[in-house]
Amino acid sequence: MVGGGIPLLAAIYDPEGRIGALLPVELPLLMPHFSTVTVVCRPDTLPATVAMLRTGGVHVVVDDALTINPRPYMLRYAAARPDWHHVHMGDFDSALHWARYHPDELDRANATIAAHDFVLLGRTARAIGTLPDAQRETEHVINAMFASTTGGVEAWRIGEPDGAIADICAGAWGFSHAALRALAPRIAATDIAFHAEWPLLARDTAGLHCAYLPTDGMEYETADRYTDAIAAAGGAEAWHAAQSTDARQWQFRLRYVSEVAEWLANCPPR
């Protein structure tokens, strides 16, 4: 069953069925917040997860063209849906977490999306504090670099400042159809640099009503599907600490910093 509000378009990657294991409890909590729910996934998503999504009323798009970064595909997919006057776009596991732990805020975020052409959904200082060290510290570099080199999007901020610079790394946005039509033909970044490209394209498009909304609901959600690993590690704090001592986690996240830095260094002056 779907509820009111606006459509959700979300990406899922679940080859091990960890997200699928959450669906019996969390999918019924998510569906009432959206008019429709569409999920895009790569063919290696566990078939049982796909089946549970479809049984639960989710429209599932499985496409061989999807890469590890499905965002450009999703933007163009949404732009081809004129019946979607507004859409909430992000990651499916994050949407599940948001609906379970911060449902009222999710409704407020959807109302904000419905009132704007482009909404950059970020995280509050509290939500950023829930991230593992490697993710939190490297994303801070990306956010600081974006603010310093582009002028940032602080003018869009809704609500009182919480002391944190605008967060472009949460991976969730709201679009009107007008914004989708304006942005979809112009996107070029195929790596993680889309986090910087999309708000700049929106900022540079005349006539778009834009906002930046920091949220608690975009807090760290990955732990939801790793309860077994957390228990084996002796708790969430120990699990996080083990990740922070793994140099490969830092190496992986530092590639994101490099990709955004390279894009910002080579994009046209603004």
Secondary structure, 3 states (H helix, E strand, C coil): CCCCCEEEEEEECCCCCCCHHHHHHHHHHHHHHEEEEEEEECCCCCHHHHHHHHHCCCEEEECCCCCCCCHHHHHHHHHCCCCCCEEEEEEHHHHHHHHHHCHHHHHHHHHHHHCCCEEEEEECHHHHCCCCHHHHHHHHHHHHHHHHHHCCCHHHECCCCCCCCCCCCCCEEEEEHHHHHHHCCCCCCCCCCHHHHHHHHHHCCCCCCEEEEEECCCCCCHHHHCHHHHHHHCCHHHHHHHHHCCHHHHHHHHHHHHHHHHHHHHCCCC
